[in-house]
Amino acid sequence: MRKLVYYVASTLDGFIAAPDGSYDFFPLEPDLAAHLTAEWPQTFPTFAHAQLGIDTPPAGRFDAVLMGRGSYEPGLKLGMPSPYAHLTQYVFSRSLAPADYPEVEIVAGDPVAFVRELKTRPGGDIWLCGGGQLAGQLLDEVDELVVKLNPVVAGSGIRLVARDFAAHRFTLADARPFDSGVVVLRYLRPAP
């Protein structure tokens, strides 16, 4: 069965973006960039592949990406209606009209039911790109959590997971520190 992987950058205090949705305070330092382009090339927007030396389409474990509306809109504002054209793109929104966004599949229904069904289809793993609201709704479905923990304290913004209190334990599978101060942490959901 396919796995849902929440792969995201975060501050030390658990924010994935500023209050306005921007995330330019997460610099892509050379040591981290080399690792991410080698290990996670599918998580870079399609337009950046050539400048980063990533083959298009990039090889990797994902064939689909899930985005909340807030994660989709920054690219849209820059004229990129299909930010991850190398993947099947699903955008969760109750207000975007599917006919206006033919490059992606707009999902207006229950994210949990959708992901449970998507996991049963043949294919590669599924990347949960963000944001915090969508991650909060899908936390029970996340099989793997990969956090690029940045040496930044933001104070406020969009949370890694936005939901009511309910402690979820994950098991550390890997921790890779970089000279830039970023630590890439990979956690797995414990077997039931």
Sequence and secondary structure as in RCSB ss.txt:
>XXXX:A:sequence
MRKLVYYVASTLDGFIAAPDGSYDFFPLEPDLAAHLTAEWPQTFPTFAHAQLGIDTPPAGRFDAVLMGRGSYEPG
LKLGMPSPYAHLTQYVFSRSLAPADYPEVEIVAGDPVAFVRELKTRPGGDIWLCGGGQLAGQLLDEVDELVVKLN
PVVAGSGIRLVARDFAAHRFTLADARPFDSGVVVLRYLRPAP
>XXXX:A:secstr
   EEEEEEE TTSEEE TTS  TTS   HHHHHHHHHH GGGS GGGHHHHT  SS  SSEEEEEEEHHHHHHH
HHTT S TTTTSEEEEE SSS GGG TTSEEE S HHHHHHHHHHSSSSEEEEEE HHHHHHHGGG SEEEEEE 
S   SSSEESS SSS     EEEEEEE TTS EEEEEE    
